[in-house]
């Protein structure tokens, strides 16, 4: 004869507990898409030639998720790229603002400061460009583009001694 196996204690946990992580995942997905979808639509509009409408959609993404540096940097670089002759002062001002806000959010991303420095230089603000690029160079001394750009800015400005030091 055989004896019955001793009863194992079962955990009385319902599978309904899985709704909690599923709900958290769906909530996070909706929040991310809430900001990303307008950004994506903005990029699509820019590709079709509607730069103003595209930038407005990108601004919606920034407003919905202001802590994500990616949106600010891309909007700033897009504004700067579509103002090739630097004639639209409002667009240029918004581009510089977006990049400056991105730097404030993530100062460790020195390449953003490098882009802002070049934008300032292209706008004729040599002193501001030098300050921004010098700060970026001090924060990331291994990056060779910062002293190279500082050398070029000083060379163009007529400061050959400083240009040689940066080169």
C-alpha positions, 0 to 999 in steps of 0.5 A, a space after each residue: 500500500 502507499 501512503 498519501 503524499 503530505 500536503 504541500 502548503 500552497 501560496 494563495 496569491 491570485 494572478 490578479 497581482 499581475 495587473 499592478 506591473 501591467 498597469 504601471 507598464 502601460 501608464 509609462 508607455 502612454 506617458 512616453 508616447 504622449 510626448 514622443 508622438 508630437 515630436 515625431 509628427 513635428 519631424 515628419 512635418 519638417 521633412 515635408 517642408 512645414 518647418 514652422 508647423 514641425 517646430 510647433 509640434 516639437 515644442 508641444 513635446 518639450 512642454 509635455 516632457 520638459 525633463 527630457 533633454 533630447 527634445 530640447 537639443 533636437 528642437 534647438 539644432 533644428 531651429 539653428 539648421 533652418 536659419 542658415 543665414 542667421 537672419 531670423 533673430 527669433 528662431 536663433 534666440 529660441 535655438 539658443 534658449 533650447 540649447 541653454 536649457 538643455 545644458 542646465 538640465 544636463 551639464 555633463 553633456 558638454 557637446 551641447 555646450 559645444 553646439 551652443 558655443 558655435 551658434 553664439 560664434 556664428 551669431 557674432 558673439 565671439 566673447 560668449 562663444 569663447 566663454 561657453 567653449 572654454 567652460 566645455 573644454 574645462 569640463 571635458 579636456 579630452 575633447 579635441 574639438 573645443 580647443 580647435 574651435 577656440 583656436 579658430 575663433 581666436 584666429 578669425 578675431 585676430 588673436 593669433 597668440 591665443 589661437 596658437 595656444 589652443 591649436 
